Amino acid sequence: MALRIKVPHADFESASEDGWIDGLLQGRREIWVYVELGTEQEYISSPNDDPRTEYRLFWGCDAFFAKTQERLEAQDYEAEQYNVTVILYS
């Protein structure tokens, strides 16, 4: 299952393979995620997608989770997941 990460539009636009991004994990209350991006693939929309929202798909990513943005910035992570698929949206 892919992690869906909400990011600011400027960060969404500038995200690139082998780069990084941070944002909020969808479906979780205030879980921040730092992601080392892997390879970008074409995103195929699903019927549940909001037509006013843009999406991008990356696979082979490493994700690091924190309860606050401050802890994320301090690299004080609660959990980590490696080689995961990430869907960015803005």
C-alpha positions, 0 to 999 in steps of 0.5 A: 500500500502506498503512503499518501503525503500532502505537501505544499504546491511549490514542493510538489512541483519541485520534487524529483527522483533521488531528492527528498520532501517532507509533508503530512501523512494522509489518514493520520492526525499530525504525523509528519514524514520526511521522504527520500524519493526514489524513481518517479512513475506515471500516476494512474488516477483512481475513482476516489481521487479529487479531480482538483488535486494533483498527484505524483507517484514515486517508488523505492522511497525511504520514509521517516515519521515524527509526531511534530514538524520540530521533531522531524526537523531534528531527525528525531523519528518515531518510525522508519519504512524502507523501499515504499511507494509514495503518492505526493499530492497538493 
